[in-house]
Amino acid sequence: MPNSNRIFIIIIFGALLIGNAFFGINYFFNYQELQKIDYSAKKIETNQRVIDFTSMFIKEVLQADSEVDFETRLSLENAVRALKDEQVLSEWQNFTGSKTEKSAQDSVKKLLEILVNKIQK
């Protein structure tokens, strides 16, 4: 009898060990998949913010018939800061701080290029 109990315990222990290994490996692969999904969700959110800002910039600044009002400038400033991207913010500040029309045009070109590149990545 003692030998049969011992064999039974070894079989149970082996089954539990195999089960733990199976669930551990399964957890590892599910965790990796979750990381990929989380990254994709963050990328989609970032892209949406970039698209929203770009759309607002084109509509409110590039297609404007008159000078941009304070409320619009504030909305654009908040939108650009919500992107949390130093490169975009830096070029935005270059644009808003432009002294000449030529430097403003150059900054707009660079800003739009940066925004498109952000979406492509």
C-alpha positions as CSV (number, residue, x, y, z in Angstrom):
1,M,0.0,0.0,0.0
2,P,2.7,2.6,0.8
3,N,4.2,2.1,-2.7
4,S,0.9,2.7,-4.4
5,N,0.3,5.9,-2.4
6,R,3.8,7.1,-3.2
7,I,3.2,6.5,-7.0
8,F,-0.1,8.2,-6.7
9,I,1.4,11.3,-5.1
10,I,4.2,11.4,-7.7
11,I,1.6,11.2,-10.5
12,I,-0.4,14.0,-8.9
13,F,2.7,16.1,-8.3
14,G,3.8,15.6,-11.9
15,A,0.4,16.5,-13.2
16,L,0.4,19.7,-11.1
17,L,3.9,20.5,-12.3
18,I,2.9,20.1,-15.9
19,G,-0.3,22.2,-15.4
20,N,1.7,25.0,-13.8
21,A,4.2,24.9,-16.7
22,F,1.4,25.0,-19.2
23,F,-0.4,27.9,-17.5
24,G,2.9,29.8,-17.0
25,I,3.8,29.5,-20.7
26,N,0.2,30.5,-21.6
27,Y,0.5,33.5,-19.3
28,F,3.7,34.6,-20.9
29,F,2.3,34.5,-24.4
30,N,-0.9,36.2,-23.3
31,Y,1.2,38.9,-21.6
32,Q,3.2,39.6,-24.7
33,E,0.0,39.8,-26.8
34,L,-1.5,42.2,-24.3
35,Q,1.6,44.4,-24.5
36,K,1.3,44.5,-28.3
37,I,-2.4,45.4,-28.0
38,D,-1.6,48.1,-25.4
39,Y,1.1,49.6,-27.7
40,S,-1.4,49.6,-30.6
41,A,-4.1,51.3,-28.6
42,K,-1.6,54.0,-27.5
43,K,-0.4,54.5,-31.0
44,I,-4.0,54.8,-32.3
45,E,-4.8,57.3,-29.6
46,T,-1.7,59.3,-30.4
47,N,-2.4,59.2,-34.1
48,Q,-6.0,60.4,-33.5
49,R,-4.7,63.4,-31.5
50,V,-2.2,64.2,-34.2
51,I,-4.9,64.0,-36.9
52,D,-7.2,66.1,-34.8
53,F,-4.6,68.8,-34.3
54,T,-3.5,68.7,-38.0
55,S,-7.1,69.0,-39.1
56,M,-7.8,71.9,-36.8
57,F,-4.5,73.6,-37.9
58,I,-5.3,73.3,-41.5
59,K,-8.9,74.5,-41.1
60,E,-8.4,77.2,-38.6
61,V,-5.0,78.6,-39.7
62,L,-4.1,77.6,-43.3
63,Q,-7.6,78.0,-44.7
64,A,-8.5,81.1,-42.6
65,D,-9.7,84.2,-44.4
66,S,-8.8,86.5,-41.6
67,E,-6.4,86.7,-38.6
68,V,-6.7,83.8,-36.2
69,D,-8.6,84.8,-33.0
70,F,-7.4,84.3,-29.4
71,E,-9.8,81.4,-28.7
72,T,-8.6,79.5,-31.8
73,R,-5.0,80.1,-30.9
74,L,-5.7,78.8,-27.4
75,S,-7.4,75.7,-28.7
76,L,-4.5,75.0,-31.0
77,E,-2.0,75.6,-28.2
78,N,-3.9,73.2,-25.9
79,A,-4.1,70.6,-28.7
80,V,-0.4,70.8,-29.5
81,R,0.5,70.4,-25.8
82,A,-1.9,67.4,-25.5
83,L,0.3,65.6,-28.1
84,K,3.0,65.5,-25.5
85,D,5.7,65.5,-28.2
86,E,8.7,67.8,-27.8
87,Q,9.5,67.9,-31.5
88,V,6.0,69.0,-32.5
89,L,5.9,71.5,-29.6
90,S,9.3,72.9,-30.6
91,E,8.3,73.5,-34.2
92,W,4.9,74.9,-33.1
93,Q,6.8,77.4,-30.9
94,N,9.0,78.3,-33.9
95,F,5.9,78.9,-36.0
96,T,4.1,81.0,-33.4
97,G,7.3,83.0,-32.7
98,S,8.0,83.6,-36.4
99,K,8.9,87.2,-37.2
100,T,8.6,87.1,-40.9
101,E,6.1,85.5,-43.3
102,K,8.9,83.4,-44.9
103,S,10.0,81.9,-41.5
104,A,6.3,81.2,-40.7
105,Q,5.9,79.4,-44.0
106,D,9.1,77.4,-43.4
107,S,7.9,76.5,-39.9
108,V,4.5,75.4,-41.3
109,K,6.2,73.1,-43.8
110,K,8.4,71.6,-41.1
111,L,5.4,71.2,-38.7
112,L,3.3,69.5,-41.2
113,E,6.1,67.2,-42.2
114,I,6.7,66.2,-38.5
115,L,3.0,65.6,-38.0
116,V,2.7,63.3,-41.1
117,N,5.8,61.4,-39.9
118,K,4.3,60.9,-36.5
119,I,1.3,59.3,-38.1
120,Q,3.4,57.1,-40.4
121,K,5.5,55.6,-37.5
